[in-house]
Amino acid sequence: QVQLVESGGGLVQPGGSLRLSCAASGFTFGDYYMSWYRQAPGKERELVAFIGSAGSIKHYIDSVEGRFTISRDNIKNTMYLQMDALNPEDTAVYYCNAYPPRQAYWGQGTQVTVSS
């Protein structure tokens, strides 16, 4: 059974940093492109970044380029999202999934709130 568990969210002041983790189980993690999505209140879920299966291919949406870093550890079956220079517009629930995403893989997400 596929399971993706996000962690690392919290409340942070503008300009601060957080590191999200996504622990994967139930599938061959190293064979898949993986991604981070987020959903802000009243908005649709949007792609934040994706990473290739070996970690060498990375893509970010414009609004996080240069501030967020996606990475993965295929030995630990874990993906990460380092978020720096956070601003209130980054406030959302963050989810991990395969890329393209699979409906059955959505987890509970982790809340990130950027506020002073």
C-alpha positions as CSV (number, residue, x, y, z in Angstrom):
1,Q,0.0,0.0,0.0
2,V,1.4,3.3,-1.1
3,Q,1.9,5.9,1.7
4,L,3.4,9.4,1.5
5,V,3.8,11.2,4.8
6,E,4.6,14.9,4.9
7,S,6.2,16.6,7.9
8,G,8.2,19.6,8.9
9,G,5.6,22.3,8.5
10,G,4.9,25.0,11.1
11,L,4.6,28.7,11.8
12,V,7.4,30.9,10.7
13,Q,8.0,34.6,10.4
14,P,8.5,36.2,7.0
15,G,12.1,35.7,5.8
16,G,12.4,32.5,7.8
17,S,13.1,28.9,6.7
18,L,11.5,25.5,6.9
19,R,12.5,22.1,5.7
20,L,9.7,19.7,4.6
21,S,10.1,16.0,4.4
22,C,8.1,13.4,2.5
23,A,8.6,9.8,3.7
24,A,7.5,7.2,1.0
25,S,6.6,3.6,1.3
26,G,4.7,0.9,-0.7
27,F,6.3,1.6,-4.1
28,T,9.8,1.7,-5.7
29,F,10.5,5.3,-4.7
30,G,13.7,5.6,-6.8
31,D,11.9,4.8,-10.0
32,Y,9.6,7.8,-9.8
33,Y,9.7,11.4,-10.5
34,M,8.4,13.1,-7.3
35,S,6.8,16.5,-6.7
36,W,5.6,19.0,-4.1
37,Y,2.3,20.7,-4.4
38,R,0.6,23.3,-2.2
39,Q,-2.9,24.5,-1.6
40,A,-3.6,27.9,-0.1
41,P,-7.0,28.8,1.5
42,G,-9.6,29.4,-1.2
43,K,-7.2,28.4,-4.1
44,E,-6.6,25.3,-6.2
45,R,-3.8,23.0,-5.5
46,E,-0.7,24.0,-7.5
47,L,2.6,22.4,-8.4
48,V,5.6,23.8,-6.5
49,A,8.5,21.7,-7.8
50,F,9.3,18.3,-9.2
51,I,12.5,16.2,-9.2
52,G,13.6,13.5,-11.5
53,S,14.1,9.9,-10.3
54,A,17.9,10.3,-9.8
55,G,17.6,13.8,-8.5
56,S,19.5,15.6,-11.3
57,I,16.4,17.0,-13.0
58,K,14.6,19.8,-11.0
59,H,11.9,22.2,-11.9
60,Y,10.4,25.0,-9.9
61,I,7.5,27.4,-10.4
62,D,8.6,31.0,-10.9
63,S,7.3,32.2,-7.5
64,V,9.7,29.9,-5.6
65,E,12.7,29.7,-8.0
66,G,15.8,30.7,-6.1
67,R,14.1,30.4,-2.6
68,F,13.1,26.7,-2.5
69,T,15.3,23.6,-3.1
70,I,13.9,20.2,-3.8
71,S,16.0,17.1,-3.1
72,R,15.7,13.4,-2.5
73,D,17.4,10.5,-0.8
74,N,16.6,7.3,-2.6
75,I,18.3,5.2,0.1
76,K,16.0,6.7,2.7
77,N,13.0,6.8,0.4
78,T,12.5,10.4,1.4
79,M,12.1,13.7,-0.5
80,Y,12.7,17.2,0.9
81,L,11.8,20.7,0.3
82,Q,14.1,23.4,1.7
83,M,12.2,26.7,1.9
84,D,14.1,29.9,2.5
85,A,13.0,33.5,2.4
86,L,9.5,32.6,3.1
87,N,6.7,35.1,2.6
88,P,3.0,35.2,3.6
89,E,2.1,34.1,0.0
90,D,3.8,30.7,0.7
91,T,1.2,30.0,3.4
92,A,-0.5,26.7,2.4
93,V,-0.9,23.0,3.0
94,Y,2.1,21.3,1.3
95,Y,1.7,17.8,-0.2
96,C,4.1,15.4,-1.9
97,N,3.2,13.1,-4.7
98,A,4.6,11.3,-7.7
99,Y,5.0,13.4,-10.9
100,P,2.6,13.4,-12.6
101,P,0.6,13.1,-9.5
102,R,-1.5,10.0,-8.7
103,Q,-4.9,10.5,-7.0
104,A,-4.3,7.5,-4.7
105,Y,-1.0,8.9,-3.5
106,W,-2.3,12.1,-1.9
107,G,-1.5,12.3,1.9
108,Q,-2.6,14.6,4.6
109,G,-0.1,17.3,3.9
110,T,1.7,19.6,6.3
111,Q,0.6,23.1,7.1
112,V,3.0,26.0,6.5
113,T,2.0,29.3,7.9
114,V,4.1,32.4,7.3
115,S,3.1,35.3,9.5
116,S,4.5,37.8,11.9
